[in-house]
């Protein structure tokens, strides 16, 4: 009961003195979407195509198609090089 009364008084004081402002959502949105934007680059740094993936993500990631292309490049396994296979003969 005491906490409810204190909360009510605090709410009235804040509103009376025009201190009340809505919570700024910009930093929260940036903190969520910035890592999501660079997710293909972060995943791609474990492959040989890391700089190509980073370039596509940074230059074209602002488009949905560019971001999806960078993500596909990041999660796709590298193509097997026939020159690296051992020869039997």
N, C-alpha and C positions, 0 to 999 in steps of 0.2 A: 504494500500500500504506500509506503514511504517513497519507494523508487518511482512509482507511478506519479505521485505528486511532484517529485523533483523533476521528472521528465516533462510533465505538463508546464511547470514553472519555467524550465529552461527553454522549452519550445516557445512559450509566450515572450520571453525576454529576447530570444533570437529574432523572432518575427517583428517585435516592436522596434528593435534597433536596426532593422534592415541589414542584419548580418547574414541572414539566410540566403544562400545561393545554391543553385542546383549543383550536384556533384559533376565535375568536369569529366566527360567520358572520352575525350581525345586521347589522353595517355593510355587508357585501358585498351582502346581500339588499336592503337599503334603497337602496344605490347603483345596483342594477340595476332594481328595480321602481318606484322613484319617478319616474324619467324615463319609463318605459313607461306609468305611470298618467297622467301629464300629457301624453302624446304627442298626443292629440286637441286639447288646448288649444294646444300649441306649433304644430301644423299649422294650426290655425284662426286664428291671429293674422295670417295673410295675407289673410283674407277680411273682408267687412263684418259677418259674423255672429259676430265674435270673442267678444263678451261673452255671447251666448247659448250658444255652444259651451263657453266656460269655466264658465258656470253649470251646465250639464248635467253636464259632466265633474266638477266639484267636488262638486255636490250628489248626483248619482246615479251617479258613476263607480265607486263601491265595489261596485255591482251590475254584473254582466257586461252586462246589457241596457243600462244607462245608459252604460257605457263604449263599447259598440258603437254606440249612437245618437250619442254625441258624435263618434266616429270617422267615422261616415257623414256627419254634418253637416260635418265638417272637410274631408273629401276630395271631397264633392260640389260640382260647379261651381255658382256662383250662378245662380238662375233669371233668364232674360232678361226685362227689364222692357219691355213694349210701348211705354211712353211715351218710352223713350230711342231708339227706332228712328227714323231719318230718314223723313220723309214725301215721297212722290214727287210729289204733286199740289200 
